[in-house]
Amino acid sequence: MQRTMDDALALMRDLRARCEWDRAQTHSSLRPYLIEEAHEVDDAIASGDDATMRDELGDLFLQVLFHAVVAEERGAFTMQDVAGALVAKMHARHPHLYGDGIKRSWESMKAEKARRSTLEDGLPSGLPSLHRAHRLQDRAAGVGFDWPNALGPLAKVREEIDELAVHVNAEGAVADQDAFEAELGDLLFAVVNLARKTGVHGALALDRTNAKFVRRYAAMEALAAADGVELTALSLEEQDRYWDQVKATERQQQSKG
């Protein structure tokens, strides 16, 4: 039998009425589960497994229903109110489709409506640093503080690298750790800006490279094991030879593909 959104909402109300654990939950107690389920959806998307993504989206939707029903019981708002607020927000976000026909920047519209006291006003406190940098730059761009294209941030990345290099001496050591950290932060911020201006999210790009590094390192360990040696027992030069071998194999596979 095909289930509907109403069935899911009715189930949540029933759980609140008849399950001791579900009935005991509050908005605060549910916070860790919401964050966990969001991360599990993200992992499922990255895996490319549709069945897993379907199931994890269901788990995340359960959290949305949970909070909506708890709020309904308090007389604060209902699931229908949540849906209505979403529809209204999407209509306002797309005036070129549902309004006066003029396409405008969402960030500029939000700035006009919210009248933020600071640039970061309203951003979640737990937002990861790369994502926060991207959102801050988005907001600044929404009110006109932005490069016209990717050439500006690209030049800024090069400038920040030069400023960072000043703090590394001929032996590769850093004398002023605090100054180095400040310059490194400037470089990372500039890289995020370059990513944003080219339509890439820095966090997703880094996730991709993290996965690539893990895959290559595992391949290095496998090659070393096949040669009867422990990778960790080898010198850096010997490890580099395995690294180069893995990269060469990947290039060959890509050229065949």
N, C-alpha and C positions, 0 to 999 in steps of 0.2 A: 504494500500500500504506500502510495506517495505521501510523504509527510510535508507539512507546511511550516511557515514561520509561526503561525498561530499554535500549531501542535507543540513546537519547541517552547513557546512562552507558557503554554498550559502545563507542560512538564515541569518547568522551573517553578511555577507557582505550587504545583503538587509536591515537589521536593521540599519546598520551604514549609509546607504544611505538615508533611508526614515523616521527613527524615530529620533525625535529631542533629546530625552534623550540619546539614544545609541550613537548618533553622537557626543555628547558633552563629552563623557567619555575619560579619558586618562589612561595610565598605573598607574599613582599615584592615581587618583580618584577611581580606581577599587580595590586598595589594600584591603580595609576593607571587600569587598564582597568575595574576594578570601579566606581570612582567615575564614570568617563566613561559607562559603560553605564547606570548608574542615572540620570544626568542625561538621557541620550537617551530612556530610558523616560518620564521626567517630561515631556520636550518632546513626545513622541508622545501622551501622555495629554492634554496641553493642546491639541494640534492637533485632537483628536477623530477622528483617522484610525485606524480599527480595524486595517487591514492593517499600517500602520506600527507600531502599538502591539504587534501580534502578533509582528512581526519583532524589535522591540527587546526585548520580554520574552524572546524566544529568546536574544538576545545576552547578556542579563543572567543567564539561566538557565545559559548556557555558563560564565559566571564561577563560579557556585555549584558546578557540576559539576567545574570545573577545581580549585578549592580542595579539594573533597571527595576527588578522586582523588589529588591531591598528598598529602593527609593520610593517605589509605589506604595509599599507598606507604611512608609513614613509620611506619605501624603505629599512628597516633594515633587515627583513627576512620574510619568508612565513611559512604557516602551513606545507608545504612540507619540508621546511628546518628544522622545529622542529622535524618532523617525521624522517628525515634523520639523524639528530644528535642523536636522541634516538637509532636508529638501530645501528649506529656506536659505540655508547657508550656500548650498550649491547653486541655487538660482542667483543669489547675490554675487557669487564668485564668477558667474558666467553671464554678465550683462549683455554680451554680444549675442547670446543664445536666448536668454529669457527676459531681457530688459530693453534698454534703449538702443541696442545694436552696436554700441561702442565697446571695443575690446580694450581693457585696461589691466595694468599689472595688479595681480592679487595682493602683493605686498604693499603697494601704494594705497590700495583700497582699505586694507586692514589698518594701515597707519593712520589714514584719515578717520576711520571709524573708532579705533581704539584710543587714539591720542596717548600712545605709550609714554610713560615717564622716563624710560630708558630703552636703549636698543634691545636689551635682552628681556625686557618685561614680558612675562607670559611664557617664556621658554622653560621646559621642565628642568628642575635642578639636577636631576640625574642623567641628563642627556650626555652621551659620550662626547669627548672633546672634538673629534673630527666632525661629528654631526653638528655640534654647537657652532663650530667655526663656519660651516657651510650655511647654517640658518642665519647667523649674524650677517654674513655677507649678502645673503638673499634679501634680508630686511633692509640693509643699507642700499642695495641696488634698487629696491622698490621705491625709494625716494630720490633716486638719481645719483647716488654716490657709487659709481661703478666704472670700470674700464669699458670702452666701446667694443673691444674684442679681446681675443686671447693674447695678442702681442704684448699688451701692457703687463699682465701678470707673469708672462714668460720672462720678460726683462727683469721684473721684480724678483723672480726666483734666482736668476743669475746674480743680481745685485746682493741678495741675501746670502748666497753661497760665498761670495767674496768677503762679505762682512764676517761671516762665521769663520772663514779660513784664517783670519787675522789672529784668532784666539788659539790656534793650534801651532805649536812650535815645530822646529825642524825634526825633533825626535818623536813627534806625534802626540805630545802631551798637552794638556790644557792647564794653564796657570790660573786663570780666573774662571772657576766653575760657574759662578753666578752669571757673569757676563756671557759665557758660552751658552748657558741654558736660555737666556733671554734671546740671543740671536738665533738659536735653534728653533725656538718658538716662532719667531718671525718668519723663518724659512718654511716651517710647516704650514703656517697660515697662508703664506704666498702660494705654496703648492696646492692647498685646498682651493684657493681662488682660481688658480689655473685650471684645476679640474672642473670647477663650477662653470667657468666660461667656455669650456669645451663640451659641456653636457655630460660630464662624468661626476659621480659622487666619490669623494676621496675615500670614504669608509668602504665602499664596494670595491674600489680599485685595490685598496690594501688587503681586503679579505681575499681577493683573487690571488694576489702575490703571496700572502701567507699560505694559502692552499698549495700554490705552486712550489714554494720552498719545502713544505712538508713532504710533498710528493717526490721532489728531487732528492731530498735527504734520505728518504726511505729507499729510493733506488740506489743511492750511493752505498747504503748499508748492505743492500742485497748483493751488489757487485763485489764488495769487500768480502762478504761471507762466502760468496762463490769462489773467491781466491783463497779462502781459508784464513782470513785475517780479521781482526776487530778494527773497525773504522776508528774508534777512539784511541787505539794504540798507535796510529799512524801520525806522521808529522803533517803539518799544514800543507806542505808541498805535495805530499803523497795523497792527502785528502783532495786537494785541488785537482789532481789528475782524474780521480773518480768523478768529481763534479763536472769537469769538462767532458768526460765520457758520457755522462747522463745528458748533458745539454746537447751534445752532438747527436745522440740517439733520438732525442725529441725533435731536433731539426729534420732528421731523416724521415721520421714518421709523419711530420707535418708536410714535408715536400711530397710524400707519397699520397697523402690525403688530399 
